[in-house]
Amino acid sequence: MAALTITVPDLAIVAASPSIEVVQAAVAITPGQLVYSDANGKADLADADAAGTAEIWGMAITYAGSADEWIVIVKSGARVEFGAILTAGTAYYAHPTAGAIGPYGDLLTGHTVSQLGSAYSTSVMIFDIRNSLATIP
């Protein structure tokens, strides 16, 4: 499988009271991209290629056209509608492509494991962020 192709109009929060946070972006960010908190406390694109950038803080649901703009991220406890692009019962992780989300099978030797959550259905994911930060041998 490959990284999820997220269509922005399909993203929607479906939980009654999801965990959200307003944060400042370190780079341009698109809704649906995973972020981590950089050394300055700003949102940067999470990437399974390096332990320092793989710790998921949340997923952007608003745009940042450039650095220092403010965005909204969803965190653990949220239920998010993605459109019919998920495989029910599958866990999803930070992907080796910066900001992307993908299944465990896309992670290879040297990648860092950070789980975003699991697909409740083919369209809804329950966010349960687990940053093991283990490196695949």
N, C-alpha and C positions, 0 to 999 in steps of 0.2 A: 504494500500500500504506500501511497505517497502522502505528503502533508495535506491537510484539509484545504480545500478551496472555498473560502468563506465569502459569501455574497452579503455585503453590508446591509442591504434592506431586509435580509432574512434574520438578522440579529435582533433579539428582543429578550428582555428579562421577564421570566414567567413566574418567579417566586414572589410571594406576597411581600416579603421584606428581605430582599437580598443584601448581602454584604457589599457595599460599594464605598469607594473612597475617591476624593478629588485629589489629584497629584500633578506635579509639574513634570513635563516631558524633557528628556535630555536630547531627544532627536525627533524627527518626524515620525508619527505613529498613526497607523490605520486601525479602525475598529476591527476586532477579531485577532489582533496581534497580542502575544504574551509579553509581559514586561517583568523586569526585576528592578530592584532599587539599587542604583549605582552608588558610588562612594559619596556623592553629594546629596543623596536622598531623592534623586530624580528618577523618573521611569525611563528605562532604556530597554531595548529589545532583548528578551530572554533567548538564550542559544545553548543547546545541549553540547556544543563543541568544546565548552570550557566550564569548569566548575564555578568560576567566578561570575559567570553570566547566566547560569542555568537555574538559579534559585527563583522560582516563580513567585511574583508578588501579586499578580492578577492578570486579567485580560482587559484590554482597552475596549470601551464601547462608544467612545467619541474620538474625533480626529485631533491630531496635533500636526499642523502644517510645518512646524519647525520647532527647534529647541525653545524651551522656556514657556511654551504655551501650556495651559492647564487642560487635563483630560479627566474622564471618569473611568475608573477600573472596577471590575467586579472580582470578588474574592471568594474564598471558601464559604459555602452555605448558599450560594446563588444557584438558581436553575435558569439556564439560558437556552433560548430557541436558536437553532442554527439553520433551520431549513432541513430538508431531507438529505443530509450529507453524512450522517453518523451511522455507525453499526451498533445496534442496540447491544448492551452488555460489554462493550469494548471500553477499555481504559485508554485515555489519551494523555500524552506527555509533551513536554517542551521538545521541539524538533531541532535537528542540526541546522536547519535553515532559520536564521535569526527572526524571531517573532512568531514563527509557525507552530502549529499544533499537529501532532501525528500519533500513530499507534506505536506501541513498544517495538514492533518489528522493524521500524525505520531506524532504530538506534543501533549503532555498531560499536566495535571495540574503541575505547577511548572516549565515548560519549558519556555525559553525565545524566543520571536518571532523576527527573523531577516530574511527578504525576500531577496533572491538572484536575482530572476527575474522570467520571464514567458516563457513558451514554445511557440514559434512562430509556430512550426510545431512538428511532432513527432521526429525530429532530431535536431532542432535548438532552442537554448534558447537565449533570449535577456536579458542581464544582466542589471538590474535596482535595485541596492542594496538599501534596505530600512531597516535600523536598528532601529526599533521602540523600541526594548529592553523591551517591555511590557512582563510581566510574566503572563502566563495563570493561572487564579484563579482555 
